Amino acid sequence: MTFRKILIFSLIFSISLGTIGCRSMRIKHKRKRDARQMERQKKEKEQEAMAEYQAKVQRQSNIQTPETKKRMKAQFKKSERYQSHRKEFFLKRWWKNIFGSKRKTGRRGEG
């Protein structure tokens, strides 16, 4: 008699645990699927933003004159040198020491 009660109780208990486990597994899979979908959407938004940025940069580049592009390129190289803490090319430094800088100090219009 007790064996039957234990058997019935264990069957009912295992069935109830099995259904709870399935629900939790479905919820876990749904969460993972949602997380993957959100990650995919985030990547797509980043790619769209990057493409939009590149298009704006390209448009800005097309608008500028060749002189401006040349000046920007020189300024970029100069800033890279300053950021990496490298010295100027030695001949340039010697040239500046021999002939001085081209900048004039003083007020405008005085010469």
N, C-alpha and C positions, 0 to 999 in steps of 0.2 A: 504494500500500500504506500509506504513512504517512497519507495523507488519510483512509482508512477507519479507521485506529486512532484518529486524532484525533477523528473524527466519533463513533465508538463511545464513546470516553472522555468526550467532552463530553455525549453523551446520558445516559450513566450518571451522570455528575456532576450534571447539571441535574435529573434525576429525584430523586436523593438529596437535593439541596438543596431541591427542591420539597416533599418530604415532611417534612423538618425544619421548613420554614417554616410549613406547615399546623399542625403540632403546636404550635409556638410561638404562632401566631395563636390557636389554640383556648385555650391557656393564658392568653393575654392577655385574651381575651374573658371567660373564666371568672373571672379575677381582677376585671375591671371589674364583671361581673354580681354577684359576691359582695360587692364594695365597695358597690354600689348597694343591695343587699339589706340589708347591715348598716346603712347610712345610714338606710334606710327604717325598720328596726326601732328604731334609736336615736331617730328622730323620734317614732315611736309611743310609746315608753317615756316620752319627755319630755312628750308630750301627756297621757298617762295620769297621770303624776306631777303635772302642773299641774292637771288636773281634780280629782285627789284633794286637792291643797292647797286649791283653791278651795272644795271641799265642806267641808273642815275649818274654813276661815275663816268660811264661811256658818253653819255649826253654832255656832261660837263666838259669832258676832254674834247669833244667835237666842237664845242662852242669857242674854246680858247684859241688865241692866235699862236702862230709858231714861236714868236718871241716869248710869249708868256710860258709856253711849254718848255722852252729852252731854259728860261730863268727858274722855273719850278724844278727842273731836273738838276740844275746846279745847286739849288738850295737844298734839295733832298740829299744829294751827295755830301754836302757840307754838314748837314745835320746828322747824317749817319756817322761821319767822322767824329763829330763832337760827342755823340752819344757813346761811341766805342772808345773814347779817350785816346785816339791816335793823333800823332802829330801830322802836320802838313808835309807834303813832299819836300825834301831838303832843298831842292833848287828853288822852289817857291819861297821858302823861308829866307834863303840867301838873297833872292831878288828883292824881297820886301825890305830886308835889312840894308841893302845897297841903295835902293832908290826910294825907300820910304813908302808909306801907304798913299793912295790917291785921294783920300778924304781930306777935305780942308776943314780946319776948325775955325770957329768964329761965326760972325753973323752973316745972314744972307745978304747978298747984294754988295758986299764989300770987296769981293774979289776972290 
